[in-house]
């Protein structure tokens, strides 16, 4: 599958005071920016990455669709990405040293949250996608993940397109390699580890 242009409906927020390296693909949009409200037939997916671990390694996130691997954005240390897309089933991918995947089944009009979690790799950090359950929203854990006083960043379309085009072979190679491992999991395990319709907020 080909890798397409950066989707325009996304944003990244950076925790103020964090010593994160922000991808040059992202442009600053200011602080205290609200999460987009999904329109009819749409959902918003918020990819959140906690601050403080593997700050020098970027996590790139994709939506794997029938017509290609759609680049969503770069989730730097202590940042988040807002992604507006259509409701229904999706397969998301995050890339660091590895590639990891997460299924999502989402209902229109809802906002869903996903944690991008780093862990040690052989040469640099690896990442996984962890769904936030609706029951977790508002808990003590949630207050650590959800910081509203953050700097909003947006993908620079020209830079994103250039980066995507220059990294097609690397991205496709990792997707194919790690997809084989992921597909060895049972269908039940893959779905249980993903976003469920009832996880949407409100």
Number of C-alpha atoms within 10 A of each C-alpha: 12 15 21 18 19 22 19 15 16 22 29 28 31 29 20 14 8 13 14 21 15 21 19 11 18 22 16 15 14 14 16 13 15 9 17 17 13 19 14 10 13 19 25 28 23 22 27 27 26 20 19 13 16 18 18 15 21 23 25 20 25 23 21 19 14 9 10 14 24 22 21 28 31 28 27 28 30 27 28 32 30 26 24 23 19 17 20 14 15 18 16 20 25 26 21 21 18 19 24 21 26 22 20 24 17 24 21 18 18 21 23 26 24 21 18 24 20 23 12 12 12 8 7 15 21 22 26 21 24 18 21 21 17 17 10 12 17 10 9 9 10 13 12 10 17 16 17 16 14 20 19 24 26 21 25 16 16 12 14 22 18 13 14 21 14 11 11 15 13 10 20 15 12 16 20 11 12 14 15 10 10 14 11 9 11 10 9 8 9 17 15 14 15 23 27 20 18 15 23 22 16 10
